[in-house]
Amino acid sequence: MNAGVQNARVNVLQIITPEGIVFSLLLASPVTRFLAYAVDFACISAACSVARRVLLAFGVLSPDFSTALTVLAYFVIQFGYCMSCEWLWRGQTLGKRVLRLRVVDAQGFRLQFSQVALRNLLRFVDFLPGFYLVGGLACLISRRSQRLGDVAANTVVIRNPRVRAPDLEKIQAGKYNSLRDYPHLEARLRQLVSAPEAALALQALLRRDHLEARARVELFEEIAAHFTSLVPFPPEATDGVSPEQYVINVVDILFRPRTLRTG
């Protein structure tokens, strides 16, 4: 989805669609990010401790070789942990999951692996001269709480607070959700759609009555096309379904588990 970005407030990232719809994402504070990294650091330290014990066996052959392997293992674990988690979990590490944080593209686009790799490789610079001093100062100075790695990769870290479940009956209009007939695709959709993408779709539905007719059609065509590119459903499930109704069906799947629907 094409988007423009502006910062109306220090702790809010506003994404503006070409149709003029504004979506707000809460930015994570430096303190919250530090707490998330503390959890990640504990995981990294535990993994490094195990690796160090294993690599001590090489000390019998050469103490220097054992030390070199230990240092190399630390860097591989440090950067490999963050990169793999943020890519596989769509912008989250274990620490970010605990604190409900997520790395996203600053323009509202889908996060790319090149961005994940770049922001993590630059952790070395942000860590200088120690204890993330450079990165911490950058977060405090930046209006969007970005460390140098975020600035280079054009990413931000947002916060997903716990919110009350939306009243889906207001947007469903009693229509039958044909996508529910394919549980395996339904589960895959939940897996691939990120939290910001789900929030954008929900907000678009809640604000659709404030749009002009043409802008409304174009907006939902774009959102529906994005979801279709992620998980294509069989023609039997989509024939005769308008783009707006398709988005309604997707939002119903994302925000209302099958168990609640059955109940």
N, C-alpha and C positions, 0 to 999 in steps of 0.2 A: 504494500500500500504506500503510495507516495505521501510524503508528509513533510511539513515544515516544522521547525522547532523554535520555541522561544522560552525564556525563563521569566515568568511573571513574578515568581517568588523564589527565594533561595532553596527551599526544600521541595519544590514541585517542578517536574518536567512536563511542559504542555506540548502535546503533539496536535498539530492542526492539519486536517485532511484537506484535499483540494476542494471539497464541498463545503468547507468552513466549519466542520464539526471539530470541537476541541475536546481532547481527552487528557486527563491529568494523571500523572504517575508520581507517587511519592518517592523522593530520593532518599537513599539511606544516609544517615549521618556518619561522620568519621568515627564516632564512639561505637555505633552499632557495627560498623565494618570491622573495627578493631576486635570487638568481642567475637564476631564470626571467625576472624582469622585466628583468634586464640584457640577456638575449637579445632580448626584445621591444623594449627601448629602442634596441638596435642596428638592428633592423628599422625602427622608427619614424624614427630619425635618418636612415637611408638614404633612406626615402621622402620625408622633409621636405627633404633636401638636393636631391633631384631636383625637387621642387615649387618650391623656392626658385630654382633655376636657370631653370626655366620662367617663373616669375612675374617674374623680373628684367626681362623684355622690357617689362613694363608701366611700368617706371621711366622709360622714354622719355617717356611721357605725363605721369606724376606719380609722383615718388619716394614720397610719402606713401601714395598709392593702392597702390603696389607693396608697401610695407611692411605695410599693413593686410591685403592679400590673403595675404601670407606668414604673418602671425600667425594669420589665420583658417584657412589651410590646415593649420597645425601642430595646432590644436585639433581640426579635422575628422579628420586622420590619427590623432592620438593616441587619441581616443575611438572613432572609427569602426573602427580596427584591432582594438582590444580587444573592442568589442561584437560586431562581425561574426564574429570568430574564435570567441569563446566561445559564441555562439549556434549557428553553423554546425557547429562541432566539438564541441558538447555539453560546454561548460565548459573548453575548452582553447584556448590561443594557441600560437604556435610555440614560445615559451619554455617553456610548461607541458608541451608535448609532449616537448621535449628532456629536461626534468627529471622527466618522468612524473608531472605534477601534473594535477589536475582540480578545477574549481569544481562543487560539488554543493549541493543544498538541505540545510539543517541538520536538517530533520525526516525526511529520507530520501525526499521526494517528487521528482517530475520537475522539473528546473530550468525556470523560466518566463522568457520574454523580459523581463518587467517586472523580474525580479530581476537579470538581466544588465545591463539598462539602468541601474538604480538604483545598483548597486555600481560601475559604471564612471563614471557622472556624478559620484559622490562622490569620485573619485580627486583632484579638484581640492582638496577639503578635506584628504584624507589626505596630499597632497603638501606642504601648508603646514608651516612657512614655506619649505621647500625640501628636496629630496632625500628625500621621503617621511618626514619627521621625525615628523609626527603619526601617520601610518599605521604606521610602524615601532614607535613607542611603544605604540600600541594593540595591535599584534600581540604585543609582549612582555608586556603586562599581561593580555591576554585569555587565559583558560584554553584556548580553542580556536584561538588564533593568528588572531584575526579583526581586520582593520582596520575603520575606521568604516563603510566601504562594505559590508563583509560583515555587520556588525551590523544595519545598516539594511535590507539585502536578505535577511537570514536565510539566509546562505550560509556555507559553509566551503570551504577548499581542502584536498583530501586528496592523499595520495601513493599511487601504485600501483607498488610495487616489483616487480621481475621475480621471478616465482615459477615453480617447477617445474610443468610441465603436470600436471593431475590425472589419476589413473587412472580414465578414463571407463568401463572395463570393469566396475568395481565398481557403477556406477549404471545401466548399460545393460541388464543382465540378458539380453543376447542378443536383444533385441527388434528387429524391423525398423523403421527410421526412415522412415516414409512421407513426412515433410516433405522428404526429400532428393530426391524426384521432381520438385521444383519449384525448379530452381537460381536463377531470377530472384528468387523470393520468399525463398529462402535467403540470397541476397546482400543483399537489402533488410533482412532481419532483423538480419544482422551490422552493417549500417550504422546502424540505428535504436536498437539496444539499447546502453545505456551500460555501461561497465565495472563500476560499482557494482551495476547491475541484474543483470548476468551473475553477479557474485560472490554476490549474495544468493540467486539461484536455485540456484547450485551448493552453497552452504552449507546451504540447505534440504534438498537431496537427501542430502547427507552426514550430516545430523542427523535424518533423518526417522524412523529407528527409535526415537528417544528421545521421540517425540511420542505423545500419546494418539490413538486412532483418529479421533475426531471432529475434533480440532484438526488432525490431519494432512490429512484430507480438505478442511477449510475453507481451510487454508493453500495447498494446491496448486490449489484452485479459484480462489483470488484471484490467484495468480501466473500461472496459465494464462490467466485472463481478461485480465490486463494485457498479456501477450505477444500474445494474439489481437487486442487493440485496436490494437496497433502494426502487425502484418502479418497480415491474415486469410488463411488458407489455404483452398483449395477443400474442400467437404464430403468429397470422395473421400479426402483426406489425413487427415481428423480423425474421420470416423465410426468409432465403436467404440473410439476412443482415450480412455482415462481422463485426467483433468486431470494426474495425477501422471506418467503416461507421456508426455503432451504436453510437460510441463516437461523430462523426461528427453531427449526428442527435440530440444527447443530448446537445451538445454545442450550436447548432442552437436554441434549445428551451430556454436554459438558458440566452443567450445573445441577442436574437432577439425576442421581444414580438410579440404576435399574431397580434396586431394592425398594427405593422410595416410590418409584412409579408403580411397582407391583402392589405395594401396600396401599 
